[in-house]
Amino acid sequence: MEVLLNNIGNGDVQFDTWKRVDFDGKKRMKIVHKKKSRDDYISLVKSTYLEFLNHVGCVKTQYAAIRQFKDTLSKDHIILQMDFAENFTCGSMDEVQSAYWNATNVTLHPVVAYYRKDDDALQPKNYIFVSDVNHHNSIAVITIIKILTKELRETFPEVKSVHII
């Protein structure tokens, strides 16, 4: 990295970066144009790079822990891996223009349940929750967990514990 940074010429450096900005009364991530002195830019790149390396280390540790958890999962336990997907705009293939401007947004919330079958093989079971509520908050997660818990009890009556990650 030092070789690349040393090749930056003298003077100001112009670059684009993501920044949270006010947009229509809400905070949104946008690409903004920035200008910094060479030394300030190099300091920024070095600190950002160290943050990135730390992040990568955390991700690797998390993946290893999840992998070990899945490898040692007992038959009476389930792991739920869940996350919000992006908001999705519903539309029809041959819709008229007025329908485009009045489209409905929904939130997609995918969930994967990992469990062991009788042959001891780890199996995934996929679920997708679609909601017209576009708030990605704890209330949405709790609602989904309540619905999913009922389904899991019916599908896997032998399960004693559910681990949500």
Legacy VTK file of the C-alpha trace (Angstrom):
# vtk DataFile Version 3.0
C-alpha trace
ASCII
DATASET POLYDATA
POINTS 165 float
0.000 0.000 0.000
2.890 2.375 0.770
4.081 2.090 -2.838
0.671 3.175 -4.111
0.396 6.037 -1.633
3.886 7.268 -2.446
2.881 7.546 -6.120
0.255 10.178 -5.311
1.420 13.496 -6.695
1.774 16.692 -4.685
-1.221 18.964 -4.342
-4.843 18.268 -3.585
-6.528 14.929 -4.201
-10.102 14.766 -5.469
-12.156 11.636 -4.854
-15.699 10.331 -4.406
-16.911 8.682 -1.216
-20.123 7.484 0.401
-21.561 9.827 3.017
-24.796 9.952 5.003
-26.615 13.151 4.010
-30.029 14.689 4.634
-32.332 13.961 1.709
-36.047 14.799 1.858
-35.863 14.976 5.648
-34.221 11.542 5.931
-30.613 10.413 6.234
-29.525 8.654 3.044
-26.213 7.309 1.798
-25.015 9.248 -1.239
-21.789 9.499 -3.188
-20.226 12.907 -2.564
-17.213 14.558 -4.154
-14.375 15.461 -1.766
-11.103 17.319 -1.983
-8.233 16.934 0.507
-4.566 17.760 0.692
-2.212 14.909 -0.230
-1.195 14.324 3.402
-4.782 14.414 4.690
-5.851 12.008 1.948
-3.050 9.566 2.781
-4.006 9.700 6.488
-7.624 9.021 5.555
-6.706 6.055 3.342
-4.472 4.538 6.034
-7.099 4.861 8.779
-9.866 3.570 6.501
-7.674 0.642 5.475
-7.044 -0.269 9.126
-10.802 -0.112 9.817
-11.382 -2.358 6.798
-8.789 -4.902 7.983
-10.432 -4.968 11.412
-13.830 -5.494 9.769
-12.489 -8.361 7.637
-11.034 -9.974 10.770
-14.417 -9.756 12.524
-16.208 -11.239 9.500
-13.766 -14.158 9.321
-14.204 -14.831 13.051
-17.998 -14.722 12.725
-17.995 -17.065 9.722
-15.746 -19.538 11.549
-18.005 -19.463 14.625
-21.144 -19.987 12.533
-19.471 -22.827 10.610
-18.489 -24.541 13.886
-21.990 -23.992 15.276
-23.534 -25.622 12.177
-21.025 -28.513 12.269
-21.919 -29.332 15.881
-25.659 -28.639 15.712
-27.681 -31.356 17.441
-30.884 -32.842 15.987
-33.106 -31.099 18.541
-31.768 -27.605 17.727
-32.324 -25.246 14.788
-30.271 -22.265 13.649
-32.191 -19.390 12.059
-30.155 -17.073 9.889
-32.173 -14.004 8.984
-31.736 -10.573 7.474
-33.652 -7.857 5.731
-33.346 -7.763 1.997
-33.805 -4.492 0.213
-37.184 -2.926 -0.355
-38.639 -4.261 -3.570
-40.938 -2.435 -5.964
-43.780 -4.588 -7.228
-44.746 -4.262 -10.847
-46.302 -6.075 -13.767
-44.448 -6.971 -16.915
-46.804 -5.108 -19.234
-47.967 -2.372 -16.883
-49.042 1.007 -18.152
-47.020 4.099 -17.243
-49.476 5.265 -14.572
-48.999 1.953 -12.743
-45.230 2.570 -12.712
-45.665 5.799 -10.758
-48.084 4.192 -8.282
-46.060 1.049 -7.619
-46.165 -0.679 -4.246
-43.002 -1.249 -2.214
-42.563 -4.330 -0.066
-39.801 -5.525 2.227
-38.379 -8.984 1.597
-37.134 -10.756 4.713
-35.377 -14.056 3.890
-34.793 -16.644 6.615
-32.894 -19.936 6.459
-33.509 -22.590 9.096
-30.654 -25.093 9.456
-31.491 -28.454 11.015
-30.218 -32.029 11.103
-32.099 -34.821 9.389
-32.216 -38.378 10.623
-29.148 -39.188 8.497
-27.268 -36.455 10.432
-26.874 -34.227 7.352
-27.284 -30.495 7.887
-30.233 -29.256 5.847
-31.466 -25.751 4.994
-35.154 -24.811 4.862
-35.829 -21.454 3.239
-38.546 -18.998 4.168
-39.334 -15.596 2.717
-41.534 -13.030 4.428
-43.048 -10.240 2.348
-44.398 -7.168 4.092
-45.821 -3.863 2.947
-44.301 -2.314 6.086
-40.949 -0.915 4.964
-39.506 -0.316 8.425
-36.459 -2.469 9.116
-36.728 -2.493 12.889
-37.068 -4.796 15.894
-40.883 -4.788 15.686
-40.700 -6.288 12.191
-38.192 -8.917 13.342
-40.271 -9.887 16.395
-43.393 -10.208 14.247
-41.586 -12.489 11.808
-40.142 -14.588 14.642
-43.632 -15.051 16.143
-45.027 -16.258 12.806
-42.000 -18.444 12.142
-42.031 -19.989 15.639
-45.530 -21.366 15.040
-44.436 -22.823 11.688
-41.270 -24.350 13.191
-43.239 -26.023 16.009
-45.498 -27.687 13.450
-42.713 -28.666 11.048
-40.116 -29.708 13.669
-42.005 -30.885 16.791
-38.854 -32.554 18.196
-36.881 -29.292 18.346
-36.125 -27.942 21.819
-34.025 -24.857 20.974
-33.907 -22.273 18.203
-30.787 -20.134 17.807
-31.246 -16.865 15.923
-28.171 -15.419 14.266
LINES 1 166
165 0 1 2 3 4 5 6 7 8 9 10 11 12 13 14 15 16 17 18 19 20 21 22 23 24 25 26 27 28 29 30 31 32 33 34 35 36 37 38 39 40 41 42 43 44 45 46 47 48 49 50 51 52 53 54 55 56 57 58 59 60 61 62 63 64 65 66 67 68 69 70 71 72 73 74 75 76 77 78 79 80 81 82 83 84 85 86 87 88 89 90 91 92 93 94 95 96 97 98 99 100 101 102 103 104 105 106 107 108 109 110 111 112 113 114 115 116 117 118 119 120 121 122 123 124 125 126 127 128 129 130 131 132 133 134 135 136 137 138 139 140 141 142 143 144 145 146 147 148 149 150 151 152 153 154 155 156 157 158 159 160 161 162 163 164
